[in-house]
Amino acid sequence: MNTNTSTRVASDGATHAAAVAAPDMEARTYAKVAWRLIPFLMLCYLGAYLDRVNVGFAKLQMLNDLKCYTT
């Protein structure tokens, strides 16, 4: 019986330690994901902006080349 009681105490202590460590691990996980995801998203945003500018420029050039006007 003594071993069973000491096992319960040890497991309760381990459970408490895991519960305390969980928020720290969660914060580190979010930080790691953010550091990897934010640069990729900024690169996607830059690519979308350049594509939008390029499409606008191509439209202007195409209208002049085809001699079409939007009036």
C-alpha positions in Angstrom: 0.0 0.0 0.0 2.8 2.4 0.6 4.0 2.1 -2.9 0.5 2.9 -4.2 0.3 6.0 -2.1 3.7 7.2 -3.1 2.8 6.6 -6.8 -0.3 8.7 -6.4 1.7 11.5 -4.9 4.3 11.3 -7.7 1.7 11.2 -10.4 -0.2 14.2 -8.9 3.1 16.1 -8.7 3.9 15.2 -12.3 0.4 16.2 -13.5 0.8 19.6 -11.7 4.2 20.1 -13.3 2.8 19.3 -16.8 -0.1 21.7 -16.2 2.3 24.5 -15.3 4.6 23.8 -18.2 1.7 23.7 -20.7 1.2 27.5 -21.0 4.9 28.0 -21.4 5.1 25.4 -24.2 2.0 26.9 -25.8 3.5 30.4 -25.8 6.8 29.1 -27.3 4.8 27.2 -30.0 2.9 30.3 -31.0 6.1 32.3 -31.1 7.8 29.7 -33.3 4.8 29.6 -35.7 4.6 33.4 -35.9 8.4 33.7 -36.7 8.0 31.2 -39.5 4.6 32.3 -40.8 4.8 36.2 -40.8 7.8 36.4 -43.2 6.1 34.1 -45.6 2.8 36.1 -45.4 4.7 39.3 -46.0 6.4 37.8 -49.1 2.9 36.7 -50.3 1.6 40.3 -49.7 4.5 41.8 -51.7 4.0 39.3 -54.5 0.2 40.2 -54.7 1.0 43.9 -54.7 3.5 43.6 -57.5 1.1 41.4 -59.5 -1.7 44.0 -59.0 0.6 46.8 -60.2 1.8 44.7 -63.2 -1.8 44.0 -64.3 -2.7 47.6 -64.1 0.3 48.6 -66.2 -0.5 45.9 -68.7 -4.0 47.1 -69.0 -2.9 50.6 -69.8 -0.4 49.4 -72.4 -2.9 47.0 -74.0 -5.5 49.7 -74.4 -3.0 51.9 -76.2 -1.7 49.1 -78.4 -5.2 48.1 -79.5 -6.3 51.7 -79.8 -9.3 51.1 -77.5 -10.4 53.8 -75.1 -12.7 53.5 -72.1 -14.8 56.5 -72.9 
